[in-house]
Amino acid sequence: MLLDHRTYTLRPGTIKKHLELYEKLGKKPQSRHLGQPVAYMTTETGNVNQYVHIWAYKDAADRAAKRAAMQADPEWVAYTQASAELGALVNQENKLMIPVGFYPEPKN
């Protein structure tokens, strides 16, 4: 299993608008290609202008195929364009991670 852990940092005061835009335009096409995330969370303490989501894949090839299909989806492209126009994103950090053997793998 391969986990894609993504942390997004937004301009102060824009997280609500950004997440509303994702729910309206991005959630459907992303879920169609990637399935349901392991987690999709906003920050309770620390930097409140951040949110995290984690996606599970069988392996790197599975991740590459699913993300390529999503990037070619016109609905996803429309969302990314609307997100860019909103201009909320300041930084994105991605980490590809693998589970340790002594805890069960998360269900995706």
NORNORJO-V224218 format. One record per residue. N is the residue number from 1. SS is DSSP state (h for helix, s for strand, l for the rest). Layout:
n = [N/N]
ss = [SS/SS]
This chain:
n = [1/2/3/4/5/6/7/8/9/10/11/12/13/14/15/16/17/18/19/20/21/22/23/24/25/26/27/28/29/30/31/32/33/34/35/36/37/38/39/40/41/42/43/44/45/46/47/48/49/50/51/52/53/54/55/56/57/58/59/60/61/62/63/64/65/66/67/68/69/70/71/72/73/74/75/76/77/78/79/80/81/82/83/84/85/86/87/88/89/90/91/92/93/94/95/96/97/98/99/100/101/102/103/104/105/106/107/108]
ss = [l/s/s/s/s/s/s/s/s/s/l/l/l/l/h/h/h/h/h/h/h/h/h/h/h/h/h/h/h/h/h/h/h/h/l/l/l/l/s/s/s/s/l/l/l/l/l/l/l/s/s/s/s/s/s/s/s/l/l/h/h/h/h/h/h/h/h/h/h/h/h/l/l/h/h/h/h/h/h/h/h/h/h/h/h/h/l/l/s/s/s/s/s/s/s/s/s/l/l/l/l/l/l/l/l/l/l/l]
